[in-house]
Amino acid sequence: MMRDSNNRPVHEEIGSAIDENMERLKEAEHPFKDPHSSFLQQAEGGGPMRRTHLADMPLPVRVFGYVLIAISIVMVIFVAVITFRD
């Protein structure tokens, strides 16, 4: 496969690379399968459903995710403290 200076596939060969990746993704485990939405996912998302890893997201999305998780944990701790305080 030909690559440019940034080690990305050259435009003409991207199609074959996508086909290879699609086959690899189809073989991966799929934690959620819904027969009604799988066609929509393949049409809109470009492939089968798979788990999303927060570490693979852009920085603003990761920060938002980590803040949301932290707020959830603080809320649970706060509720537990208030509940057992009596």
C-alpha positions, 0 to 999 in steps of 0.5 A, a space after each residue: 500500500 502506498 503512503 504519503 509523507 504522513 504515513 496515510 494511505 494514498 487516495 487511490 488505495 483507500 478503497 481497498 484499505 476500507 474493504 480490508 478494515 470492514 472485513 476485520 471489523 465484521 469479525 470483531 465481537 459486537 456487544 449490541 446487535 439490533 436487527 432493526 437498527 443494524 442496517 441504519 448503523 451500516 448506512 450512517 456510521 460506515 460499519 457494524 456497531 462496536 464499542 466506543 473507547 473514550 481514549 480514542 475521542 478528540 480532546 474536547 470530547 474526552 474532557 467532557 466525558 471525564 467531567 461527566 463521569 466525575 460529576 456522576 461519581 461525586 453525586 453518588 458519594 454525596 447521596 450516600 453521605 447524606 443518606 447515612 448521615 442520619 
